[in-house]
Amino acid sequence: MLREPFHLSDQDILLLVDGEISGRRARQARAHLTACWFCRSRLGDLEGTIADFVTLHRSTLDAKLPPSGGARSLLKARLAEAAAVPSTNRWPRLVQLLPPHRTTAHLCAAVLITVLGFIFLLRHSRLQAPNLALVSMAIPNHDLTPGATRPVSIGDVCSMPHEEVVRAVPSSLRQQVFREYGIVNPRPEDYEIDYLITPGLGGADDIHNLWPEPTSSSAWNARVKDALEERLHQLVCDGELDLPTAQRAIATDWITAYKKYLGTDRYVSQMRRPALLENPS
Amino acid sequence: MPPTDAIRELPFPASAGTGSSAKPSESECEVIHLFEQFRNPLLRYVVSRGLSFQDGEEIIQEVFLALFRHLQLGKSRRNLRGWVFRVAHNLALKQHSANKRTQATSDFDEALAQQQPAATLNPEEQAASSQRHERMQAVLRALPEQDRCCLYLRAEGLRYREIAAALGMSLGAVSIALTRSLARMGRVDEG
């Protein structure tokens, strides 16, 4: 606690004034401050720096903050809309409320509708190959896209400039990937030619590491995968996961990896980025 | 500037504890109440992270819609201030990455550039103040990203455990980051 054995450290002074220490430790620190002019002057300096920073921070932005009225009204409208949509977690409760025979009948009907819908989708998709691809390509064809890496160290991966992590796939390679997957005249808004193993985890610029990933039409889409990539990168750089394991996890089945490393079975649906919401660290 | 107990305790409505059994209208009112409390601090924080006010507003909408669902599902109500800042931080991070791809400009940088010294100062003092602010901004920009986030979150009144939860750090790391940042800021007038 006491530095050199007579004075408080800067960290202890800050912890004290921020109210982050209590009990005997706080009493000791306060008693020392009362007795020690040197530490009191350092406390004064620290408070001065805090005041300068807060003044700078607030004066920079406060005058420019837009009024909140419009945003508040918009939020109210969106909340009302959200409240009208039943939450998926209410289903189990709904099922509990139904009599057993009716529950079975409802479940059978739901299964039948799902099967019929799937058959319809398949038939319809045969006429429109890209749509079939959208349905089926949340996970790449591992014969075409097994994943490929380049030799990198953890240091390389964790110090990689952002531009390299999100670098675009060259146009010629993109066309080649679409051809490999038999997609003719793809609509740009439907697909992102994505790295299976992201460059941020040592993925290579290789056709075996690229596939046309649905951007939004599929539940498990490119945005959801982005969240997994960020999470794995963070775990690797924090030393909580080794790089080969992260590469293997994302290459083998990224959806399973998502559920494991983000700790949720839920994906982006109504919210734009719920994976990050629920599993931010 | 330690936050007051009133802020620390976050006076959430008593009806809040029942989670999914709360009527939607109550949940909506609660979320709006929290929006009014935290909208400005959140907006300052996400804009200081390099986003435009427009992106910041959109993120805050998403934060509170997510909070609404969080409350509707009866999830934990502990440390909701930390929760909203954590969600905002992560959304800002994501948006920031997206903006880098499109090279969007930051309203924060613009605000810094346009900042004027207090009108009560005489011209000489204004010049000195302006130079000092520039030096402080340079120190801030040179800080590690995580240290800067700690400073901004602390400036918005978050306690160390809330900052730790928002940024995925340990309490000790928050304490060290704040001490280190303030030490650097404190040396702004040296040489």
Interface residues (C-beta under 8 A of the other chain):
Chain A: D10 Q11 L14 L15 V17 D18 G19 E20 D45 L46 G48 T49 I50 A51 D52 F53 V54 L56 H57 R58 S59 T60 L61 D62 K64 L65 P66 S68 A71 R72 L74 L75 K76 R78 L79 A80 A82 A83 S87 N89 H162 E163 V166 D226 A227 E230 Q234 M271 R272 R273 P274 L276 L277 P280 S281
Chain B: M1 P2 S20 P24 S25 S27 E28 V31 I32 F35 E36 R39 N40 L43 R44 V47 S48 F53 E57 I60 Q61 E62 F64 L65 A66 F68 R69 Q72 L73 R86 V87 H89 N90 L91 L93 K94 S97 K100 R101 D107 F108 A111 L112 Q115 R132 H133 M136 Q137 L151 Y152 R154 A155 R159 Y160 A166 L167 G168 S175 I176 L178 T179 L182 A183 M185 G186 V188
